[in-house]
Amino acid sequence: MSAWIELLREACQASSQKAVAKNIGYSPAAISQVLSGTYKGDLKRIQAAVEGALMHHTVECPVLGTVQRQTCIAHQRTELIPTNPMRVRLWRACRACPNNMNQED
């Protein structure tokens, strides 16, 4: 079993699936499915969220510099907010960033 799944399991046992799910930005149902091996979605996305939130992995953001992985993922999920210059810069940079989980391989 993958190290990140074991860490996810341990975090859920130490707290709760609901608390861990909130921390990584997924639903408790998705966490339950990952732990039971029945998740039909993209495991790479959940792995990246776990690595960021629970393993404290960082990435290089072209706008913000070094940020935690879950911060990067949160920016990728945010819609364009044209009234905030920083959000516009982030939105544009995220589209072409190699850390963007929404890009096709």
C-alpha positions in Angstrom: 0.0 0.0 0.0 1.2 3.5 -0.8 2.8 5.6 2.0 0.3 8.4 1.5 -2.7 6.1 1.9 -1.2 4.7 5.1 -0.7 8.3 6.4 -4.3 9.1 5.4 -5.5 6.1 7.3 -3.5 7.0 10.4 -4.7 10.6 10.3 -8.3 9.4 10.1 -7.8 7.0 13.0 -6.2 9.8 15.1 -9.0 12.2 14.3 -11.9 11.5 12.0 -12.5 11.1 8.3 -14.6 14.3 8.4 -11.8 16.4 9.9 -9.2 14.9 7.6 -11.4 15.4 4.6 -11.9 19.1 5.5 -8.2 19.5 6.0 -7.3 18.2 2.5 -10.3 19.7 0.7 -12.3 16.5 -0.1 -15.5 15.0 1.1 -15.6 12.3 3.8 -17.2 10.0 1.3 -14.2 10.4 -1.1 -11.8 9.6 1.8 -13.8 6.6 2.8 -13.7 5.3 -0.8 -9.9 5.9 -1.1 -9.4 3.9 2.1 -11.6 1.1 1.0 -10.0 1.0 -2.5 -13.2 1.8 -4.3 -12.5 5.5 -5.3 -13.3 6.0 -9.0 -11.8 9.5 -9.3 -8.3 10.7 -9.9 -6.1 9.3 -7.1 -3.3 11.6 -8.2 -5.3 14.6 -7.1 -6.1 13.1 -3.7 -2.5 12.0 -3.3 -1.3 15.6 -4.0 -3.8 17.0 -1.4 -2.6 14.4 1.2 1.0 15.2 0.4 0.4 18.9 0.9 -1.8 18.8 3.9 -0.4 15.9 5.9 3.1 15.5 4.5 3.8 19.2 4.1 5.1 18.9 0.6 5.9 22.2 -1.1 6.0 23.4 -4.7 7.4 26.4 -6.5 4.7 28.8 -7.6 5.7 31.3 -10.4 3.8 34.0 -8.5 4.1 33.2 -4.8 7.4 31.4 -4.6 7.5 28.3 -2.4 4.1 27.3 -1.1 2.6 24.2 0.4 1.0 21.8 -2.1 -2.5 22.3 -0.7 -2.2 26.1 -1.2 -1.2 25.5 -4.8 -4.2 23.1 -5.3 -6.6 25.7 -3.7 -5.4 28.4 -6.1 -5.9 26.0 -9.1 -9.5 25.5 -8.0 -10.3 29.2 -7.6 -12.2 30.9 -10.3 -10.8 34.1 -11.9 -11.5 37.1 -9.7 -10.7 40.1 -12.1 -11.0 42.7 -9.3 -8.0 41.5 -7.5 -4.6 41.9 -9.4 -2.9 39.2 -7.4 -5.7 36.7 -8.2 -5.5 37.6 -11.9 -1.7 36.9 -11.8 -2.3 33.6 -10.0 -5.1 32.6 -12.4 -2.9 33.3 -15.4 0.1 31.6 -14.0 -1.8 28.5 -12.9 -3.0 27.8 -16.4 0.5 27.1 -17.7 2.1 25.9 -14.5 3.6 22.4 -14.4 2.1 21.9 -10.9 -1.5 22.4 -12.3 -3.4 19.1 -11.8 -6.0 20.1 -14.4 -3.6 19.9 -17.3 -3.7 16.9 -19.7 -0.5 14.8 -19.8 
